[in-house]
């Protein structure tokens, strides 16, 4: 029995639950109180999922299928968005002795027990490194993030390439990446594989005179908030000119931004993006609902204060 709440309960589950039901599970959703009940045993078989709804559906099936009593196949239809997260899943499976056999349309998965390695080192999170690198790109002082795997398949590692295209100076050595301010310029950003970077990259773009266009981000409407709408609203509150489109944003940057009050809309990425944008504002920025960062980065405000930024409230010291 799963008790669902908040924005996550509004995400489309149909493509996954249909496959689970076809595979022998019984699934019941009570919309009134957001309770999801699953019972029954998934059986080996042929499964198909779309590639453009959620990579998490694909990861979940890849984790489950090796535990079944017989061979199964998993096919993915259409373009695979956030494909790097599927690559991470396959790498994690390999570490535990499971290797689905790749086919043209997906994978064949044979029964195989998980065997734990003696040690697993969990790599740093490029999604949470991105706000700091964006702050460094905006200046004044450089910002260094440690504990990163420069060979990681994480899609959000692309933050380095995007910031470099925008004119920031990036330096990577060992497990460290440093972002320095440069003569920033507007660019076009295809966000199909990096949707989580859109709010913080939009915050940088808002402080760069000229037109930055972000496309391929329609799935952001199904996150903790409608991130296209809430990113646009947050940046407008700080003085930027932002046009919201069906699958992205068009940002007319200005320097400096004005400052003001931003509603985090219950979304950790919006709160962090507002903190990044504050680095380019001439007046203070107030973020309501700043505790939203607790979902992925509870120490975010303390770390921001440790960089010498003036932070009041939240968990700042």
C-alpha positions, 0 to 999 in steps of 0.5 A, a space after each residue: 500500500 503506497 500513500 501518495 501526496 503532493 505533486 508526485 501523485 499527479 505524475 502519469 503512472 498509466 504506462 507503468 501500471 498497465 504493464 504491471 497489470 498485464 504481468 500479473 499484478 493487481 493495482 487499485 488507485 483510490 483518487 480521493 485519498 491518493 492510496 495506491 494498492 499493489 498485490 500479486 506476483 509479476 511474472 516473466 514476459 514481454 514488456 513495453 514502455 515509452 521512452 519519453 514519459 519517465 526513465 524511472 519506469 524503465 529503471 524499475 523494470 530493469 531492477 525487477 525482471 532479473 528476480 523473476 523465474 524466467 526470461 523476460 524482454 523489455 522494449 522501449 518505444 520512441 525516443 529515450 529521454 533522460 537516457 543517461 539515467 538508464 545508463 546509470 541503472 545498467 551500470 548499477 546492475 553490472 556492479 551487482 552481477 546482473 547484465 541485461 542483454 541489449 537488443 535493438 529495441 531494449 533488453 532481454 533479461 534472464 533470471 539472475 541473483 543480485 550479488 553485492 560487491 564488497 564496496 560501492 562508492 556512490 559518486 557525487 550528484 551532478 544535479 546538485 553540483 550544478 547550482 554551485 557551478 552556475 554561481 561561479 559562472 555568474 561571478 565574482 569569485 570562482 566556485 569549486 565542487 569536489 567529489 565528482 566523477 568526470 567520467 560519469 554517465 549522469 546527464 547533468 554533467 553537461 552543465 559544464 559544457 553548457 556553461 562553457 558555451 555560455 562563456 564561463 571558464 571551466 577547469 576540471 582536475 581529478 574529482 574537482 570542477 571549478 567555474 570562473 566568471 567569463 564574458 557570458 553570452 546567450 545560447 540555445 539549449 536542448 534540454 531533452 537529456 538534462 531537464 533538471 538543469 533547466 531552472 538553474 541554467 535559466 537563472 544564469 541566462 536571465 542575467 545574460 543580455 540577449 536571447 537564450 532559448 531552451 527547448 525539449 523540456 515539456 516533461 518539466 510540467 510534470 515535476 514537483 511543480 510545473 517547472 516551466 511555469 514556476 521557473 518563468 514566474 520566479 525569474 520574472 519576479 526578479 526582473 527578467 523577461 521570460 516567455 513560456 512555451 509549450 516545451 521550453 522558455 525564451 529568456 531575454 536576459 538583463 544585467 543586473 537583475 532587480 531582486 525581489 520575492 520568489 515563491 519556491 512553489 514547493 520545488 527544490 529546483 526552483 528554490 536553488 535556481 532563485 539562489 543562483 539568480 540572487 547572485 546577479 541581483 542588485 537588491 536582496 532576494 527573498 525565497 518563500 518555501 525555501 525549505 523545499 531544498 530538504 527533498 534533495 539537499 537539506 544542507 543547501 542554505 548552510 553551504 551557500 552561507 559557507 561560500 560567504 553569501 549573506 543568507 538569513 533564515 532557513 537552515 543558514 548558520 
